Amino acid sequence: MAEHPVIGYLIWAVLFAALFIWEGFGLARAGEAYPTLSDALRAVMRYPVARWVLFGLWLWFGWHTFVRGWHFLLRDPQ
């Protein structure tokens, strides 16, 4: 099994930190021009097509994060 490069974990950590910082600014300054994630999702969820796209992305992300690569019961691991 190949080792995971540290740079990949660092990039994900920076992306999540930026997301949490943006959310913090949005919650701290609620009346100003910093929309929160719930504001963005509320704007997207108005449209039925956008709901289906968001649901598809959620399924795709869950599959690639949690299921892909698992070895299920009674299946040969090779």
mmCIF file of the N, C-alpha and C atoms, coordinates in Angstrom:
data_MODEL
# 
_entry.id   MODEL 
# 
loop_
_atom_site.group_PDB 
_atom_site.id 
_atom_site.type_symbol 
_atom_site.label_atom_id 
_atom_site.label_alt_id 
_atom_site.label_comp_id 
_atom_site.label_asym_id 
_atom_site.label_entity_id 
_atom_site.label_seq_id 
_atom_site.pdbx_PDB_ins_code 
_atom_site.Cartn_x 
_atom_site.Cartn_y 
_atom_site.Cartn_z 
_atom_site.occupancy 
_atom_site.B_iso_or_equiv 
_atom_site.pdbx_formal_charge 
_atom_site.auth_seq_id 
_atom_site.auth_comp_id 
_atom_site.auth_asym_id 
_atom_site.auth_atom_id 
_atom_site.pdbx_PDB_model_num 
ATOM 1   N N  . MET A 1 1  ? 0.847   -1.170  0.000   1.00 0.00 ? 1  MET A N  1 
ATOM 2   C CA . MET A 1 1  ? 0.000   0.000   0.000   1.00 0.00 ? 1  MET A CA 1 
ATOM 3   C C  . MET A 1 1  ? 0.894   1.234   0.000   1.00 0.00 ? 1  MET A C  1 
ATOM 4   N N  . ALA A 1 2  ? 0.578   2.177   -0.858  1.00 0.00 ? 2  ALA A N  1 
ATOM 5   C CA . ALA A 1 2  ? 1.384   3.386   -0.967  1.00 0.00 ? 2  ALA A CA 1 
ATOM 6   C C  . ALA A 1 2  ? 1.147   4.293   0.238   1.00 0.00 ? 2  ALA A C  1 
ATOM 7   N N  . GLU A 1 3  ? 2.185   4.979   0.646   1.00 0.00 ? 3  GLU A N  1 
ATOM 8   C CA . GLU A 1 3  ? 2.064   5.913   1.750   1.00 0.00 ? 3  GLU A CA 1 
ATOM 9   C C  . GLU A 1 3  ? 1.340   7.171   1.272   1.00 0.00 ? 3  GLU A C  1 
ATOM 10  N N  . HIS A 1 4  ? 0.573   7.754   2.170   1.00 0.00 ? 4  HIS A N  1 
ATOM 11  C CA . HIS A 1 4  ? -0.152  8.974   1.832   1.00 0.00 ? 4  HIS A CA 1 
ATOM 12  C C  . HIS A 1 4  ? 0.791   10.164  1.974   1.00 0.00 ? 4  HIS A C  1 
ATOM 13  N N  . PRO A 1 5  ? 0.814   11.035  0.979   1.00 0.00 ? 5  PRO A N  1 
ATOM 14  C CA . PRO A 1 5  ? 1.679   12.205  1.099   1.00 0.00 ? 5  PRO A CA 1 
ATOM 15  C C  . PRO A 1 5  ? 1.105   13.198  2.111   1.00 0.00 ? 5  PRO A C  1 
ATOM 16  N N  . VAL A 1 6  ? 1.978   13.795  2.857   1.00 0.00 ? 6  VAL A N  1 
ATOM 17  C CA . VAL A 1 6  ? 1.583   14.749  3.893   1.00 0.00 ? 6  VAL A CA 1 
ATOM 18  C C  . VAL A 1 6  ? 0.990   16.000  3.261   1.00 0.00 ? 6  VAL A C  1 
ATOM 19  N N  . ILE A 1 7  ? 1.425   16.361  2.070   1.00 0.00 ? 7  ILE A N  1 
ATOM 20  C CA . ILE A 1 7  ? 0.940   17.581  1.422   1.00 0.00 ? 7  ILE A CA 1 
ATOM 21  C C  . ILE A 1 7  ? -0.560  17.503  1.164   1.00 0.00 ? 7  ILE A C  1 
ATOM 22  N N  . GLY A 1 8  ? -1.078  16.333  0.862   1.00 0.00 ? 8  GLY A N  1 
ATOM 23  C CA . GLY A 1 8  ? -2.517  16.174  0.645   1.00 0.00 ? 8  GLY A CA 1 
ATOM 24  C C  . GLY A 1 8  ? -3.307  16.464  1.910   1.00 0.00 ? 8  GLY A C  1 
ATOM 25  N N  . TYR A 1 9  ? -2.844  15.945  3.033   1.00 0.00 ? 9  TYR A N  1 
ATOM 26  C CA . TYR A 1 9  ? -3.507  16.211  4.305   1.00 0.00 ? 9  TYR A CA 1 
ATOM 27  C C  . TYR A 1 9  ? -3.403  17.686  4.676   1.00 0.00 ? 9  TYR A C  1 
ATOM 28  N N  . LEU A 1 10 ? -2.277  18.296  4.375   1.00 0.00 ? 10 LEU A N  1 
ATOM 29  C CA . LEU A 1 10 ? -2.091  19.708  4.666   1.00 0.00 ? 10 LEU A CA 1 
ATOM 30  C C  . LEU A 1 10 ? -3.047  20.567  3.844   1.00 0.00 ? 10 LEU A C  1 
ATOM 31  N N  . ILE A 1 11 ? -3.220  20.242  2.581   1.00 0.00 ? 11 ILE A N  1 
ATOM 32  C CA . ILE A 1 11 ? -4.135  21.004  1.726   1.00 0.00 ? 11 ILE A CA 1 
ATOM 33  C C  . ILE A 1 11 ? -5.567  20.875  2.233   1.00 0.00 ? 11 ILE A C  1 
ATOM 34  N N  . TRP A 1 12 ? -5.989  19.649  2.611   1.00 0.00 ? 12 TRP A N  1 
ATOM 35  C CA . TRP A 1 12 ? -7.341  19.466  3.142   1.00 0.00 ? 12 TRP A CA 1 
ATOM 36  C C  . TRP A 1 12 ? -7.517  20.231  4.450   1.00 0.00 ? 12 TRP A C  1 
ATOM 37  N N  . ALA A 1 13 ? -6.497  20.246  5.291   1.00 0.00 ? 13 ALA A N  1 
ATOM 38  C CA . ALA A 1 13 ? -6.583  20.981  6.550   1.00 0.00 ? 13 ALA A CA 1 
ATOM 39  C C  . ALA A 1 13 ? -6.728  22.486  6.301   1.00 0.00 ? 13 ALA A C  1 
ATOM 40  N N  . VAL A 1 14 ? -5.987  22.997  5.336   1.00 0.00 ? 14 VAL A N  1 
ATOM 41  C CA . VAL A 1 14 ? -6.085  24.426  5.008   1.00 0.00 ? 14 VAL A CA 1 
ATOM 42  C C  . VAL A 1 14 ? -7.463  24.752  4.436   1.00 0.00 ? 14 VAL A C  1 
ATOM 43  N N  . LEU A 1 15 ? -7.998  23.882  3.582   1.00 0.00 ? 15 LEU A N  1 
ATOM 44  C CA . LEU A 1 15 ? -9.332  24.120  3.006   1.00 0.00 ? 15 LEU A CA 1 
ATOM 45  C C  . LEU A 1 15 ? -10.411 24.126  4.085   1.00 0.00 ? 15 LEU A C  1 
ATOM 46  N N  . PHE A 1 16 ? -10.366 23.159  4.998   1.00 0.00 ? 16 PHE A N  1 
ATOM 47  C CA . PHE A 1 16 ? -11.358 23.119  6.072   1.00 0.00 ? 16 PHE A CA 1 
ATOM 48  C C  . PHE A 1 16 ? -11.183 24.292  7.031   1.00 0.00 ? 16 PHE A C  1 
ATOM 49  N N  . ALA A 1 17 ? -9.948  24.688  7.297   1.00 0.00 ? 17 ALA A N  1 
ATOM 50  C CA . ALA A 1 17 ? -9.713  25.849  8.165   1.00 0.00 ? 17 ALA A CA 1 
ATOM 51  C C  . ALA A 1 17 ? -10.286 27.110  7.518   1.00 0.00 ? 17 ALA A C  1 
ATOM 52  N N  . ALA A 1 18 ? -10.085 27.277  6.212   1.00 0.00 ? 18 ALA A N  1 
ATOM 53  C CA . ALA A 1 18 ? -10.637 28.442  5.521   1.00 0.00 ? 18 ALA A CA 1 
ATOM 54  C C  . ALA A 1 18 ? -12.165 28.425  5.567   1.00 0.00 ? 18 ALA A C  1 
ATOM 55  N N  . LEU A 1 19 ? -12.745 27.248  5.418   1.00 0.00 ? 19 LEU A N  1 
ATOM 56  C CA . LEU A 1 19 ? -14.205 27.122  5.484   1.00 0.00 ? 19 LEU A CA 1 
ATOM 57  C C  . LEU A 1 19 ? -14.718 27.511  6.865   1.00 0.00 ? 19 LEU A C  1 
ATOM 58  N N  . PHE A 1 20 ? -14.073 27.038  7.924   1.00 0.00 ? 20 PHE A N  1 
ATOM 59  C CA . PHE A 1 20 ? -14.504 27.373  9.283   1.00 0.00 ? 20 PHE A CA 1 
ATOM 60  C C  . PHE A 1 20 ? -14.273 28.849  9.604   1.00 0.00 ? 20 PHE A C  1 
ATOM 61  N N  . ILE A 1 21 ? -13.208 29.428  9.095   1.00 0.00 ? 21 ILE A N  1 
ATOM 62  C CA . ILE A 1 21 ? -12.953 30.860  9.313   1.00 0.00 ? 21 ILE A CA 1 
ATOM 63  C C  . ILE A 1 21 ? -14.029 31.693  8.626   1.00 0.00 ? 21 ILE A C  1 
ATOM 64  N N  . TRP A 1 22 ? -14.380 31.336  7.369   1.00 0.00 ? 22 TRP A N  1 
ATOM 65  C CA . TRP A 1 22 ? -15.430 32.056  6.651   1.00 0.00 ? 22 TRP A CA 1 
ATOM 66  C C  . TRP A 1 22 ? -16.764 31.947  7.397   1.00 0.00 ? 22 TRP A C  1 
ATOM 67  N N  . GLU A 1 23 ? -17.073 30.753  7.883   1.00 0.00 ? 23 GLU A N  1 
ATOM 68  C CA . GLU A 1 23 ? -18.310 30.546  8.639   1.00 0.00 ? 23 GLU A CA 1 
ATOM 69  C C  . GLU A 1 23 ? -18.295 31.374  9.916   1.00 0.00 ? 23 GLU A C  1 
ATOM 70  N N  . GLY A 1 24 ? -17.142 31.455  10.566  1.00 0.00 ? 24 GLY A N  1 
ATOM 71  C CA . GLY A 1 24 ? -17.027 32.277  11.778  1.00 0.00 ? 24 GLY A CA 1 
ATOM 72  C C  . GLY A 1 24 ? -17.271 33.748  11.498  1.00 0.00 ? 24 GLY A C  1 
ATOM 73  N N  . PHE A 1 25 ? -16.694 34.267  10.402  1.00 0.00 ? 25 PHE A N  1 
ATOM 74  C CA . PHE A 1 25 ? -16.953 35.655  10.028  1.00 0.00 ? 25 PHE A CA 1 
ATOM 75  C C  . PHE A 1 25 ? -18.430 35.860  9.721   1.00 0.00 ? 25 PHE A C  1 
ATOM 76  N N  . GLY A 1 26 ? -19.035 34.913  9.025   1.00 0.00 ? 26 GLY A N  1 
ATOM 77  C CA . GLY A 1 26 ? -20.447 35.037  8.685   1.00 0.00 ? 26 GLY A CA 1 
ATOM 78  C C  . GLY A 1 26 ? -21.344 35.039  9.908   1.00 0.00 ? 26 GLY A C  1 
ATOM 79  N N  . LEU A 1 27 ? -21.019 34.227  10.907  1.00 0.00 ? 27 LEU A N  1 
ATOM 80  C CA . LEU A 1 27 ? -21.833 34.179  12.117  1.00 0.00 ? 27 LEU A CA 1 
ATOM 81  C C  . LEU A 1 27 ? -21.561 35.360  13.040  1.00 0.00 ? 27 LEU A C  1 
ATOM 82  N N  . ALA A 1 28 ? -20.328 35.835  13.075  1.00 0.00 ? 28 ALA A N  1 
ATOM 83  C CA . ALA A 1 28 ? -19.980 36.964  13.942  1.00 0.00 ? 28 ALA A CA 1 
ATOM 84  C C  . ALA A 1 28 ? -20.547 38.274  13.408  1.00 0.00 ? 28 ALA A C  1 
ATOM 85  N N  . ARG A 1 29 ? -20.603 38.403  12.097  1.00 0.00 ? 29 ARG A N  1 
ATOM 86  C CA . ARG A 1 29 ? -21.106 39.636  11.473  1.00 0.00 ? 29 ARG A CA 1 
ATOM 87  C C  . ARG A 1 29 ? -22.354 39.309  10.658  1.00 0.00 ? 29 ARG A C  1 
ATOM 88  N N  . ALA A 1 30 ? -23.413 38.961  11.355  1.00 0.00 ? 30 ALA A N  1 
ATOM 89  C CA . ALA A 1 30 ? -24.620 38.449  10.711  1.00 0.00 ? 30 ALA A CA 1 
ATOM 90  C C  . ALA A 1 30 ? -25.292 39.466  9.795   1.00 0.00 ? 30 ALA A C  1 
ATOM 91  N N  . GLY A 1 31 ? -25.207 40.741  10.084  1.00 0.00 ? 31 GLY A N  1 
ATOM 92  C CA . GLY A 1 31 ? -25.884 41.741  9.263   1.00 0.00 ? 31 GLY A CA 1 
ATOM 93  C C  . GLY A 1 31 ? -25.067 42.248  8.091   1.00 0.00 ? 31 GLY A C  1 
ATOM 94  N N  . GLU A 1 32 ? -23.833 41.809  7.958   1.00 0.00 ? 32 GLU A N  1 
ATOM 95  C CA . GLU A 1 32 ? -22.965 42.334  6.901   1.00 0.00 ? 32 GLU A CA 1 
ATOM 96  C C  . GLU A 1 32 ? -22.917 41.381  5.708   1.00 0.00 ? 32 GLU A C  1 
ATOM 97  N N  . ALA A 1 33 ? -21.968 41.557  4.830   1.00 0.00 ? 33 ALA A N  1 
ATOM 98  C CA . ALA A 1 33 ? -21.940 40.850  3.547   1.00 0.00 ? 33 ALA A CA 1 
ATOM 99  C C  . ALA A 1 33 ? -21.177 39.528  3.601   1.00 0.00 ? 33 ALA A C  1 
ATOM 100 N N  . TYR A 1 34 ? -21.187 38.841  4.723   1.00 0.00 ? 34 TYR A N  1 
ATOM 101 C CA . TYR A 1 34 ? -20.544 37.539  4.828   1.00 0.00 ? 34 TYR A CA 1 
ATOM 102 C C  . TYR A 1 34 ? -21.616 36.458  4.935   1.00 0.00 ? 34 TYR A C  1 
ATOM 103 N N  . PRO A 1 35 ? -21.998 35.835  3.829   1.00 0.00 ? 35 PRO A N  1 
ATOM 104 C CA . PRO A 1 35 ? -23.026 34.790  3.927   1.00 0.00 ? 35 PRO A CA 1 
ATOM 105 C C  . PRO A 1 35 ? -22.471 33.528  4.575   1.00 0.00 ? 35 PRO A C  1 
ATOM 106 N N  . THR A 1 36 ? -23.297 32.862  5.354   1.00 0.00 ? 36 THR A N  1 
ATOM 107 C CA . THR A 1 36 ? -22.902 31.606  5.971   1.00 0.00 ? 36 THR A CA 1 
ATOM 108 C C  . THR A 1 36 ? -23.205 30.459  5.010   1.00 0.00 ? 36 THR A C  1 
ATOM 109 N N  . LEU A 1 37 ? -22.778 29.259  5.381   1.00 0.00 ? 37 LEU A N  1 
ATOM 110 C CA . LEU A 1 37 ? -23.070 28.100  4.542   1.00 0.00 ? 37 LEU A CA 1 
ATOM 111 C C  . LEU A 1 37 ? -24.568 27.828  4.473   1.00 0.00 ? 37 LEU A C  1 
ATOM 112 N N  . SER A 1 38 ? -25.275 28.061  5.556   1.00 0.00 ? 38 SER A N  1 
ATOM 113 C CA . SER A 1 38 ? -26.725 27.851  5.523   1.00 0.00 ? 38 SER A CA 1 
ATOM 114 C C  . SER A 1 38 ? -27.400 28.852  4.590   1.00 0.00 ? 38 SER A C  1 
ATOM 115 N N  . ASP A 1 39 ? -26.878 30.071  4.495   1.00 0.00 ? 39 ASP A N  1 
ATOM 116 C CA . ASP A 1 39 ? -27.421 31.035  3.525   1.00 0.00 ? 39 ASP A CA 1 
ATOM 117 C C  . ASP A 1 39 ? -27.211 30.553  2.096   1.00 0.00 ? 39 ASP A C  1 
ATOM 118 N N  . ALA A 1 40 ? -26.030 30.033  1.821   1.00 0.00 ? 40 ALA A N  1 
ATOM 119 C CA . ALA A 1 40 ? -25.738 29.537  0.477   1.00 0.00 ? 40 ALA A CA 1 
ATOM 120 C C  . ALA A 1 40 ? -26.595 28.320  0.138   1.00 0.00 ? 40 ALA A C  1 
ATOM 121 N N  . LEU A 1 41 ? -26.737 27.389  1.085   1.00 0.00 ? 41 LEU A N  1 
ATOM 122 C CA . LEU A 1 41 ? -27.571 26.208  0.835   1.00 0.00 ? 41 LEU A CA 1 
ATOM 123 C C  . LEU A 1 41 ? -29.039 26.573  0.697   1.00 0.00 ? 41 LEU A C  1 
ATOM 124 N N  . ARG A 1 42 ? -29.501 27.541  1.451   1.00 0.00 ? 42 ARG A N  1 
ATOM 125 C CA . ARG A 1 42 ? -30.884 27.994  1.336   1.00 0.00 ? 42 ARG A CA 1 
ATOM 126 C C  . ARG A 1 42 ? -31.140 28.574  -0.053  1.00 0.00 ? 42 ARG A C  1 
ATOM 127 N N  . ALA A 1 43 ? -30.182 29.318  -0.589  1.00 0.00 ? 43 ALA A N  1 
ATOM 128 C CA . ALA A 1 43 ? -30.337 29.880  -1.935  1.00 0.00 ? 43 ALA A CA 1 
ATOM 129 C C  . ALA A 1 43 ? -30.349 28.782  -2.990  1.00 0.00 ? 43 ALA A C  1 
ATOM 130 N N  . VAL A 1 44 ? -29.536 27.749  -2.806  1.00 0.00 ? 44 VAL A N  1 
ATOM 131 C CA . VAL A 1 44 ? -29.476 26.651  -3.772  1.00 0.00 ? 44 VAL A CA 1 
ATOM 132 C C  . VAL A 1 44 ? -30.720 25.776  -3.695  1.00 0.00 ? 44 VAL A C  1 
ATOM 133 N N  . MET A 1 45 ? -31.233 25.548  -2.497  1.00 0.00 ? 45 MET A N  1 
ATOM 134 C CA . MET A 1 45 ? -32.347 24.624  -2.309  1.00 0.00 ? 45 MET A CA 1 
ATOM 135 C C  . MET A 1 45 ? -33.690 25.177  -2.793  1.00 0.00 ? 45 MET A C  1 
ATOM 136 N N  . ARG A 1 46 ? -33.719 26.407  -3.262  1.00 0.00 ? 46 ARG A N  1 
ATOM 137 C CA . ARG A 1 46 ? -34.960 26.951  -3.816  1.00 0.00 ? 46 ARG A CA 1 
ATOM 138 C C  . ARG A 1 46 ? -35.373 26.241  -5.090  1.00 0.00 ? 46 ARG A C  1 
ATOM 139 N N  . TYR A 1 47 ? -34.400 25.751  -5.835  1.00 0.00 ? 47 TYR A N  1 
ATOM 140 C CA . TYR A 1 47 ? -34.652 25.177  -7.151  1.00 0.00 ? 47 TYR A CA 1 
ATOM 141 C C  . TYR A 1 47 ? -34.597 23.656  -7.094  1.00 0.00 ? 47 TYR A C  1 
ATOM 142 N N  . PRO A 1 48 ? -35.622 22.977  -7.644  1.00 0.00 ? 48 PRO A N  1 
ATOM 143 C CA . PRO A 1 48 ? -35.647 21.510  -7.592  1.00 0.00 ? 48 PRO A CA 1 
ATOM 144 C C  . PRO A 1 48 ? -34.450 20.852  -8.283  1.00 0.00 ? 48 PRO A C  1 
ATOM 145 N N  . VAL A 1 49 ? -34.006 21.387  -9.399  1.00 0.00 ? 49 VAL A N  1 
ATOM 146 C CA . VAL A 1 49 ? -32.853 20.808  -10.100 1.00 0.00 ? 49 VAL A CA 1 
ATOM 147 C C  . VAL A 1 49 ? -31.605 20.909  -9.231  1.00 0.00 ? 49 VAL A C  1 
ATOM 148 N N  . ALA A 1 50 ? -31.439 22.029  -8.559  1.00 0.00 ? 50 ALA A N  1 
ATOM 149 C CA . ALA A 1 50 ? -30.277 22.208  -7.682  1.00 0.00 ? 50 ALA A CA 1 
ATOM 150 C C  . ALA A 1 50 ? -30.327 21.245  -6.504  1.00 0.00 ? 50 ALA A C  1 
ATOM 151 N N  . ARG A 1 51 ? -31.543 20.953  -6.012  1.00 0.00 ? 51 ARG A N  1 
ATOM 152 C CA . ARG A 1 51 ? -31.669 19.972  -4.929  1.00 0.00 ? 51 ARG A CA 1 
ATOM 153 C C  . ARG A 1 51 ? -31.189 18.600  -5.380  1.00 0.00 ? 51 ARG A C  1 
ATOM 154 N N  . TRP A 1 52 ? -31.576 18.204  -6.594  1.00 0.00 ? 52 TRP A N  1 
ATOM 155 C CA . TRP A 1 52 ? -31.159 16.897  -7.114  1.00 0.00 ? 52 TRP A CA 1 
ATOM 156 C C  . TRP A 1 52 ? -29.651 16.857  -7.355  1.00 0.00 ? 52 TRP A C  1 
ATOM 157 N N  . VAL A 1 53 ? -29.092 17.946  -7.853  1.00 0.00 ? 53 VAL A N  1 
ATOM 158 C CA . VAL A 1 53 ? -27.637 18.002  -8.070  1.00 0.00 ? 53 VAL A CA 1 
ATOM 159 C C  . VAL A 1 53 ? -26.906 17.909  -6.731  1.00 0.00 ? 53 VAL A C  1 
ATOM 160 N N  . LEU A 1 54 ? -27.391 18.633  -5.731  1.00 0.00 ? 54 LEU A N  1 
ATOM 161 C CA . LEU A 1 54 ? -26.770 18.579  -4.403  1.00 0.00 ? 54 LEU A CA 1 
ATOM 162 C C  . LEU A 1 54 ? -26.884 17.186  -3.803  1.00 0.00 ? 54 LEU A C  1 
ATOM 163 N N  . PHE A 1 55 ? -28.032 16.538  -3.980  1.00 0.00 ? 55 PHE A N  1 
ATOM 164 C CA . PHE A 1 55 ? -28.214 15.171  -3.493  1.00 0.00 ? 55 PHE A CA 1 
ATOM 165 C C  . PHE A 1 55 ? -27.264 14.213  -4.208  1.00 0.00 ? 55 PHE A C  1 
ATOM 166 N N  . GLY A 1 56 ? -27.116 14.365  -5.529  1.00 0.00 ? 56 GLY A N  1 
ATOM 167 C CA . GLY A 1 56 ? -26.185 13.527  -6.288  1.00 0.00 ? 56 GLY A CA 1 
ATOM 168 C C  . GLY A 1 56 ? -24.746 13.730  -5.841  1.00 0.00 ? 56 GLY A C  1 
ATOM 169 N N  . LEU A 1 57 ? -24.364 14.965  -5.593  1.00 0.00 ? 57 LEU A N  1 
ATOM 170 C CA . LEU A 1 57 ? -23.008 15.230  -5.098  1.00 0.00 ? 57 LEU A CA 1 
ATOM 171 C C  . LEU A 1 57 ? -22.791 14.618  -3.715  1.00 0.00 ? 57 LEU A C  1 
ATOM 172 N N  . TRP A 1 58 ? -23.821 14.690  -2.876  1.00 0.00 ? 58 TRP A N  1 
ATOM 173 C CA . TRP A 1 58 ? -23.744 14.095  -1.552  1.00 0.00 ? 58 TRP A CA 1 
ATOM 174 C C  . TRP A 1 58 ? -23.569 12.579  -1.638  1.00 0.00 ? 58 TRP A C  1 
ATOM 175 N N  . LEU A 1 59 ? -24.328 11.926  -2.524  1.00 0.00 ? 59 LEU A N  1 
ATOM 176 C CA . LEU A 1 59 ? -24.180 10.486  -2.717  1.00 0.00 ? 59 LEU A CA 1 
ATOM 177 C C  . LEU A 1 59 ? -22.798 10.136  -3.264  1.00 0.00 ? 59 LEU A C  1 
ATOM 178 N N  . TRP A 1 60 ? -22.333 10.899  -4.260  1.00 0.00 ? 60 TRP A N  1 
ATOM 179 C CA . TRP A 1 60 ? -21.018 10.650  -4.852  1.00 0.00 ? 60 TRP A CA 1 
ATOM 180 C C  . TRP A 1 60 ? -19.918 10.799  -3.807  1.00 0.00 ? 60 TRP A C  1 
ATOM 181 N N  . PHE A 1 61 ? -19.992 11.850  -3.005  1.00 0.00 ? 61 PHE A N  1 
ATOM 182 C CA . PHE A 1 61 ? -18.976 12.081  -1.981  1.00 0.00 ? 61 PHE A CA 1 
ATOM 183 C C  . PHE A 1 61 ? -18.987 10.967  -0.945  1.00 0.00 ? 61 PHE A C  1 
ATOM 184 N N  . GLY A 1 62 ? -20.189 10.558  -0.516  1.00 0.00 ? 62 GLY A N  1 
ATOM 185 C CA . GLY A 1 62 ? -20.285 9.477   0.464   1.00 0.00 ? 62 GLY A CA 1 
ATOM 186 C C  . GLY A 1 62 ? -19.742 8.169   -0.067  1.00 0.00 ? 62 GLY A C  1 
ATOM 187 N N  . TRP A 1 63 ? -20.043 7.861   -1.321  1.00 0.00 ? 63 TRP A N  1 
ATOM 188 C CA . TRP A 1 63 ? -19.547 6.624   -1.932  1.00 0.00 ? 63 TRP A CA 1 
ATOM 189 C C  . TRP A 1 63 ? -18.020 6.636   -1.989  1.00 0.00 ? 63 TRP A C  1 
ATOM 190 N N  . HIS A 1 64 ? -17.442 7.711   -2.488  1.00 0.00 ? 64 HIS A N  1 
ATOM 191 C CA . HIS A 1 64 ? -15.989 7.776   -2.653  1.00 0.00 ? 64 HIS A CA 1 
ATOM 192 C C  . HIS A 1 64 ? -15.252 7.937   -1.334  1.00 0.00 ? 64 HIS A C  1 
ATOM 193 N N  . THR A 1 65 ? -15.934 8.404   -0.309  1.00 0.00 ? 65 THR A N  1 
ATOM 194 C CA . THR A 1 65 ? -15.281 8.577   0.983   1.00 0.00 ? 65 THR A CA 1 
ATOM 195 C C  . THR A 1 65 ? -15.367 7.327   1.843   1.00 0.00 ? 65 THR A C  1 
ATOM 196 N N  . PHE A 1 66 ? -16.543 6.697   1.881   1.00 0.00 ? 66 PHE A N  1 
ATOM 197 C CA . PHE A 1 66 ? -16.762 5.643   2.856   1.00 0.00 ? 66 PHE A CA 1 
ATOM 198 C C  . PHE A 1 66 ? -16.871 4.238   2.288   1.00 0.00 ? 66 PHE A C  1 
ATOM 199 N N  . VAL A 1 67 ? -17.337 4.060   1.075   1.00 0.00 ? 67 VAL A N  1 
ATOM 200 C CA . VAL A 1 67 ? -17.653 2.725   0.581   1.00 0.00 ? 67 VAL A CA 1 
ATOM 201 C C  . VAL A 1 67 ? -16.590 2.180   -0.364  1.00 0.00 ? 67 VAL A C  1 
ATOM 202 N N  . ARG A 1 68 ? -16.105 2.986   -1.268  1.00 0.00 ? 68 ARG A N  1 
ATOM 203 C CA . ARG A 1 68 ? -15.167 2.511   -2.277  1.00 0.00 ? 68 ARG A CA 1 
ATOM 204 C C  . ARG A 1 68 ? -13.915 1.938   -1.620  1.00 0.00 ? 68 ARG A C  1 
ATOM 205 N N  . GLY A 1 69 ? -13.548 0.741   -1.989  1.00 0.00 ? 69 GLY A N  1 
ATOM 206 C CA . GLY A 1 69 ? -12.364 0.117   -1.444  1.00 0.00 ? 69 GLY A CA 1 
ATOM 207 C C  . GLY A 1 69 ? -12.620 -0.813  -0.278  1.00 0.00 ? 69 GLY A C  1 
ATOM 208 N N  . TRP A 1 70 ? -13.854 -0.877  0.217   1.00 0.00 ? 70 TRP A N  1 
ATOM 209 C CA . TRP A 1 70 ? -14.158 -1.800  1.293   1.00 0.00 ? 70 TRP A CA 1 
ATOM 210 C C  . TRP A 1 70 ? -14.208 -3.217  0.762   1.00 0.00 ? 70 TRP A C  1 
ATOM 211 N N  . HIS A 1 71 ? -13.912 -4.173  1.619   1.00 0.00 ? 71 HIS A N  1 
ATOM 212 C CA . HIS A 1 71 ? -14.028 -5.586  1.276   1.00 0.00 ? 71 HIS A CA 1 
ATOM 213 C C  . HIS A 1 71 ? -15.222 -6.122  2.062   1.00 0.00 ? 71 HIS A C  1 
ATOM 214 N N  . PHE A 1 72 ? -16.282 -6.402  1.343   1.00 0.00 ? 72 PHE A N  1 
ATOM 215 C CA . PHE A 1 72 ? -17.518 -6.851  1.996   1.00 0.00 ? 72 PHE A CA 1 
ATOM 216 C C  . PHE A 1 72 ? -17.397 -8.308  2.411   1.00 0.00 ? 72 PHE A C  1 
ATOM 217 N N  . LEU A 1 73 ? -18.322 -8.735  3.227   1.00 0.00 ? 73 LEU A N  1 
ATOM 218 C CA . LEU A 1 73 ? -18.337 -10.104 3.720   1.00 0.00 ? 73 LEU A CA 1 
ATOM 219 C C  . LEU A 1 73 ? -18.408 -11.091 2.562   1.00 0.00 ? 73 LEU A C  1 
ATOM 220 N N  . LEU A 1 74 ? -17.721 -12.191 2.714   1.00 0.00 ? 74 LEU A N  1 
ATOM 221 C CA . LEU A 1 74 ? -17.698 -13.308 1.758   1.00 0.00 ? 74 LEU A CA 1 
ATOM 222 C C  . LEU A 1 74 ? -17.127 -12.927 0.394   1.00 0.00 ? 74 LEU A C  1 
ATOM 223 N N  . ARG A 1 75 ? -16.406 -11.835 0.316   1.00 0.00 ? 75 ARG A N  1 
ATOM 224 C CA . ARG A 1 75 ? -15.779 -11.450 -0.933  1.00 0.00 ? 75 ARG A CA 1 
ATOM 225 C C  . ARG A 1 75 ? -14.267 -11.619 -0.781  1.00 0.00 ? 75 ARG A C  1 
ATOM 226 N N  . ASP A 1 76 ? -13.626 -12.141 -1.814  1.00 0.00 ? 76 ASP A N  1 
ATOM 227 C CA . ASP A 1 76 ? -12.176 -12.336 -1.790  1.00 0.00 ? 76 ASP A CA 1 
ATOM 228 C C  . ASP A 1 76 ? -11.474 -10.986 -1.758  1.00 0.00 ? 76 ASP A C  1 
ATOM 229 N N  . PRO A 1 77 ? -10.587 -10.707 -0.789  1.00 0.00 ? 77 PRO A N  1 
ATOM 230 C CA . PRO A 1 77 ? -9.940  -9.400  -0.703  1.00 0.00 ? 77 PRO A CA 1 
ATOM 231 C C  . PRO A 1 77 ? -9.008  -9.096  -1.867  1.00 0.00 ? 77 PRO A C  1 
ATOM 232 N N  . GLN A 1 78 ? -8.586  -10.096 -2.628  1.00 0.00 ? 78 GLN A N  1 
ATOM 233 C CA . GLN A 1 78 ? -7.738  -9.814  -3.788  1.00 0.00 ? 78 GLN A CA 1 
ATOM 234 C C  . GLN A 1 78 ? -8.636  -9.485  -4.913  1.00 0.00 ? 78 GLN A C  1 
# 
